[in-house]
Amino acid sequence: MNKTKKAFMLAGSIISIVQVLMMVLGGFILMAASSVITEEQLCSVYDTDSSYTKVEEGNGDYYYVYTDQITQEQYLITDTDIQTTVQITKIILNSLAIYVLVMGVANLVFAIIVLKHSINESNKKFGIITLLVLSVLTSNILTTAFMIVALCIKDKPKEVVEQNGEAQV
């Protein structure tokens, strides 16, 4: 294996491992953010805006009336609208967290495979190609570039030595 190719494979896999650590941290931050979002927080946002007026009913239900300052039209935002918004936000954040963590684990597995192949000077390209695809999907530009360069660099052909009429590698 060419020393330059080996260096690009090592660098790309190490950068990918560092990115995985950042992805795992980001995934946990997304999960924490989804647990923090509550109905009370969203209501406090509406309470701070003077365009919204809170109306509470006797049975505990509430709604906000939004008054457009230009047309003077009024819109209702019910408590079920607020609860639905909170639930959708939590679902989106948890889905992103799961995606980030799954892609991080997949990146880690193939970064380790590429690292192992570069240390063993193996010419198997499936790890490089898979890490390249995962790097594109996770927007890891440096690893993508290093894997493309590693794929483009040609390996040295093995020398064939003839001894006693037999070809030996």
N, C-alpha and C positions, 0 to 999 in steps of 0.2 A: 504494500500500500504506500502511496505517495505520502511524504511527510506533511505536505501542505494540506492534502485531503484529510489526513488524520487530525491535523490541528483545527480545521474547520468543523469537523465532526465533534471534536472535544468541546470547542468553544460553543457551538450551537446547542449541544446537549446540556452543558453547564448553565448557559443562559436560560434555557427552557426550565431547568430545575429551579432556578431563582424565580422565574416567572410563576411557577407552580406555587411557591411559597406565598407570593403576593396574591395569587388567585384564591388560595385557601383563606387567607386573611380577609380578602374582599367578600368571599362567600359567607364567612361568619359575621361580618359587618352587616351584610344584607339581611341575614336571619335576625340579627339583633334589631335592625331598623324595623323589620316587619312586626316584631313583638312590641315595639314602643308606640306604634301608631294606634290611637284610640279615637273613639267617637268624641270624647271630651276635647281632645286636641283640635279636631276639625271644627267643632262648635266654637272653640275659642278664636279660631281664624275668622269665622263669620261674625263673632261678637265684636271684633276690633274694627270691622269695616262698617262705616256709617250707612252704606247703601243697603245693608241687611237689617231687618227688624225681627227680633225673636218674639214669637207668639206662643204662649204656653196654654194648653187646654187643661180642664179640670181632671181628666183621667190620666195625666202624666205625659201625654203626647205633646209634641211641640213641632213647630215648623218655622222656617224663616221666610220672610217676604222680601224679595229683592225688587227695588224700585230703580228703574233705568232713569238716570238723571236727565237724559235728553228727551226721550219720548214719553216719560212718566208711566211706562208700562210696568206692570207688576208680575213677578214670577214667584211661584211657591217652591220651596225646597223643604221636603218633609223629612221627618226623622228616619223613615225607611230609605230615603235617598242618601242620607248621610251614612247610615249603617251599610248600605250597599257599596258606597264609595270606599269606606274603610275596608270592607271585606275584599273588594277587587284589588285594592292597593296591596293588601297583605298577600293575596294569591300571586300577584305579579312579582313582588319582592321575593317570596319563597321560591317561586319557579326560577327566577334568575339565580338565586343562591344555589339551588340544586344543579342548574346548568353549569354554573361556574365551578362547583365542586367536582362534578362528573368530568368535565373537560380537564380540570386540573389533575385528577387521578389518571386519566388517559394520557395526558401529556407527560406525567411523571413516569409512567410505565415505559413509554416509547423513548423518552429521554435516557432512561437507564439502559434500555436495549441498545440505543445508538452509542452510548458511552462504552458499554461492554464490547460492542463490535469494533469501536475505534481502538480500544486498548488491545484487543486480541488481533487487530489488523485483519478483520474479516471483511470480505467484499460483498456481504449481503446488503441489498439495497432496500428491502421492505421496511426496515426500521426508519431509514432516512426518509423514504417517501411518506410513510405514515406520520412521522413527526413533522414533515413539511406541511401536510394537509392539516394536521391539528394546529400547527402554528398559524396557518392562514385563518382557520376558524376562530382562533383566540386573539387574532391581531398582534401576534408576536413577530414583528417585522425583522428583528435581528436574527432570530432563529430561522425564519423563512429564508432570508438571504444566505445565511451560512449553509443551510441544507441544499439550496439551489447550487451554490458554488461547489459543495462537496459532491453533488451528483454530476456536475459538469467536468470535474477534474478526472482525467483518465488515469487508470492504474497502470503501473509499469508492467509490461508483459513479462511473464515468467521466462527465465532463460532455460533453454533446452541444451543439455550437455550430452554428447554421445560418448559412451564408453563401451567398448567391445561390441559395437554394432547395435546397441540398445539405447533408446532415447530415455534420459532420466531428467526429471525436473528438479 
